[in-house]
Amino acid sequence: MNLSLISRPIKDELDHFNSLFKESLRSKVGIVDLIAKYIIKQKGKKIRPLLVLLSSKVSGGVTERSYRGAILVELLHTATLVHDDVVDSAEKRRGLPSINAIWKNKVAVLMGDYLLSRGLLIAVENDDFDFLKVITNTVKRMSEGELLQINKTRKLNIDEKTYFKIISDKTASLLSTCCEIGAASASADPGKIAAMRNFGENLGIAFQIRDDILDFIGTSKIIGKPLGGDIKEKKITLPLIYALSNADKSTASSIIKLIKNGKDKNNVMKVIEFVKESKGIEYAYSVARNYTREAKKCLEKFPASESKLALESLVDFVIDRKN
């Protein structure tokens, strides 16, 4: 199953979204317009607008408000990516040089601010205050999750509870927002809106766990990020948390030492081997599977439709994806 098959029930709506999104980025200021056009070139998977539109279709039908919601979340997501590349000093984004690599950090930070404010303005101009309420809370959660992870990475003391707090705030909050906004744009039924919000939260957690598993088993050809990238950045994720919690004290402290000197390739490979031998990957995968089951349960209150089937397929895609 791939994304183009999953998006088939809303193919026309996605095409319409893409043209509206391009329009929303336009600016009379030359440099802003130039960078906006460059952002459109960096084609992403568009999972977030896909979620908004499928959620609205399954909840009653795509409306003008659904498109505005999809633009809002995609602008917010793009803003966070632009800022993340500055924070991480990333040279590349989706195979092209990052904005900070071309225009330097100051311009990239300001461009991220511009994207966020464009999204908020679109919501304000159309009185979509319910969207604003949801999205501003999401920005707060995403920032808190990122800061908590930075703080814990310094100390290398992440336990399972903290890990779930981080990924729920950093990743799942935005996917849950996409689904909530999508449902709210099509229905006033609080039950439907809550079900879609919970669907997005469970999907987001499964998505992030799968991402963290790929760091231990992927190859850069497939996933576009080098094997062990998280270990090099001293990010402690679920497979490693499980392996460390089941190791004896001296093994655990020697593994932590290897992570502290994480830039060395041999050290990284030793940590990966340790996680594999400790069944950390199987454990993380079974936890992710539980979240995908919960996500599918949330869809039970919606009638059968192509869009519902697409959302169920998206759950499978997230857990089985190779990138």
Phi, psi and omega in degrees: 000130176237174187294328182292326176290319180297324184275000184305318181297343181234031183302311181296319180296322179293320177299316179296318178302314183302320180288323177294323180295315177304315181299319184293339182272348185300144176216149177281348179275120188310308185294324179295316180295320179299313181291323178300317178296324179293322178299319180296327178296326181283074186297124176260186181285341181059036180295325185290310175298324177303316180295317180300312186289320177294320179296322180288323181294319181288337183265358180153334179137150181284130180239177176302322180296327178299317180295319179297320178298318180295320179294317180303311183290326180289324176295316178298313181300315181296319178301317181292325178294318180298316179292320179301319181296327176291311182301317184272000187050042182285138180268337186232152173214118180053044174081354178245157176303139181290165181297319179293332179290327182270310188256001180076167191299317185301313180295319182297316180298315181294325179293320176300317178299319180299314182298316180297315182292327176300315180299313181296322180296317180301318179294315182296315182298333182253013179057032177274061187290333176295323177296317182299319180300315181292313189289324181292325175294324179295315179300318178300311181297317181298319179294316180298317180299317180295315181293321177298318180295318180299315181297315182289328179296322179298320185268348182054043182230051180272125173257178186298319181299315180294320179303313181292327176297315181297310186286332176295316180285316186286317188247307188293329183301321182286322179292323177294322177296318179304313183289321179294314180295319178300312180295317182294336180281347184242343187210150176257006182284112183299330179296316179295317182297317180295319181298318181289323177299314180293325175303311182296322179296313179294319178298317182296320180292316178298319180302313183289322178298317178299318178301318181290327176294318182301333179296335181264339186236349186282174169233151187297333178301317183281310192259357176071005173227143186294150177301134178076017180300321180295321181296318179300325180272007180062029176273122181262114185246179191304314180303321182285320178302315180297313182299317181293321184289342179256006180262158174288164188304314185290322177296314181301316182289329177290327177291319177300320177300316179299321181293322178301326176258041192298347183290336183286126185300320180297319178299316180300315181295324178296319179295317179299315179299317180301315181295318181295315181294330182275006180063027180295326183289316179298319180298310182299321181295320180291325177294316179300319178300320177300319180292325179291325177296317178298320180300314181295326178300323181298336183276353186298334184278000180257143180293157179299136177196168177300322182291322178295317177299320180296320178295321177295321178293326178296323177299314180294321180299317182298319184279335183259355188297153180253359177209000000 
